Amino acid sequence: MKREFQYNGKTVGYYCIAFTLNDTTQRYEKQPMIRDFKKIPTDLKIEETIDPKIRIRSEYLLRGRQVNGKCTLHLGLEKSTIQKMYRSALNDPKKSEVHIILSDDYKKMTIYVFNNFRVQRPARPMFQREFIKHL
């Protein structure tokens, strides 16, 4: 379901997608919900970044399963100033802003997708603090 929050006097729409860790597969599985946002696969895995070129910006990768030799989702994750919060490391202004919050025990993951909305690098910490207040 699409939700909204106010940021710098603008209404920003976002999607909230909840996942729970499957202890057997070590993959996060999407929780039942109205499937109105289909860009995020139903199961994901967080892995450490191995490639040193990627590791410069992203300590972790959020990956979907391989389908026909292609990964259904592949996002580099940057650490935030807020504990257990990460954001996508995509720098393309045409892409969506993606923020991820993990529970203290890492059993739950919530993904927030701000479709067609980007925050410039210097403003990201303020945006994240404002969004956490909104939650």
ZAKE-975639 format. One record per residue (C-alpha): residue in one letter; x, y, z. Coordinates in steps of 0.5 Angstrom, whole numbers, padded with zeros to 4 digits, always signed. Each point is the difference from the previous one (the first is absolute). Example, Ala and Ser with C-alpha at 12.3 -4.5 7.8 and 13.67 -1.06 7.14 Angstrom:
BEGIN
A+0025-0009+0016/S+0002+0007-0002/
This chain:
BEGIN
M+0000+0000+0000/K+0003+0007-0002/R+0001+0005+0006/E+0002+0007+0001/F+0004+0004+0004/Q+0002+0008+0000/Y+0007+0002-0002/N+0002+0007-0001/G-0007+0002-0001/K-0001-0005-0005/T-0004-0007+0000/V+0004-0006-0001/G-0003-0006-0002/Y+0003-0007+0002/Y-0001-0007+0000/C+0001-0005+0007/I+0002-0007-0001/A+0001-0005+0006/F+0004-0006-0001/T+0002-0005+0006/L+0006-0004+0000/N-0001-0008-0002/D+0006-0003+0005/T+0000-0006-0005/T+0002+0004-0006/Q+0003+0006+0003/R-0004+0004-0005/Y-0005+0005+0002/E-0007-0001-0003/K-0006+0005-0001/Q-0006+0000+0004/P-0007-0001-0002/M-0002+0007-0003/I-0004+0003-0005/R+0005-0001-0006/D-0001+0007-0003/F+0008+0001+0000/K+0003-0005-0004/K+0007+0002-0001/I+0003-0003+0006/P+0000-0008-0001/T-0003-0004+0005/D+0006-0003+0003/L+0007+0004+0002/K+0007-0001+0003/I+0005+0005+0003/E+0007-0002-0002/E+0007+0003+0002/T+0003+0004-0006/I+0006-0004-0003/D+0002+0004-0006/P+0005+0006+0003/K-0003+0005-0006/I-0007-0001+0003/R+0002-0001+0007/I+0003+0008+0000/R-0008+0002+0000/S-0004-0006+0002/E+0002-0005+0006/Y-0006-0004-0002/L-0004-0003-0006/L-0007-0001+0000/R-0002-0005-0005/G-0006-0004-0002/R+0001-0007-0003/Q+0003-0002-0007/V-0005-0001-0006/N+0002-0001-0007/G+0007+0002+0002/K-0002+0006+0003/C-0001+0003+0007/T-0007+0002+0001/L+0003+0006+0005/H+0007+0002+0001/L+0001+0006+0005/G+0006+0003+0003/L-0002+0002+0007/E+0004+0006+0004/K+0000+0001+0007/S-0004+0005+0003/T+0001+0005+0006/I-0006-0004+0003/Q+0002-0007+0003/K-0003-0006-0004/M-0002+0005-0006/Y+0003-0001-0007/R-0002+0004-0006/S+0001-0002-0008/A+0007+0002-0002/L-0003+0002-0007/N+0002+0006-0003/D-0004+0001-0006/P-0005+0006+0001/K-0006-0004-0004/K+0000-0006+0005/S-0004+0000+0007/E+0003+0001+0007/V+0000-0007+0004/H+0001+0000+0007/I+0000-0006+0004/I-0001-0001+0008/L+0002-0007+0003/S-0002-0002+0007/D+0004+0000+0006/D+0001-0008-0001/Y+0000+0000-0008/K-0006-0004+0000/K-0004+0005-0003/M+0001+0005-0006/T-0004+0006-0003/I+0001+0003-0006/Y-0002+0007-0002/V+0000+0002-0007/F-0001+0007-0002/N-0002-0001-0007/N+0003+0006-0005/F+0003+0004+0006/R+0007+0001+0001/V+0004+0003+0006/Q+0006+0004-0001/R+0006-0003+0004/P+0001+0006+0004/A-0007+0000+0002/R-0001-0008+0001/P+0001+0000+0008/M-0005+0005+0001/F-0005-0003-0004/Q+0001-0007+0003/R-0001+0004+0007/E-0006+0003-0002/F-0003-0007-0003/I+0002-0003+0007/K-0004+0005+0003/H-0006-0001-0004/L+0000-0008+0001/
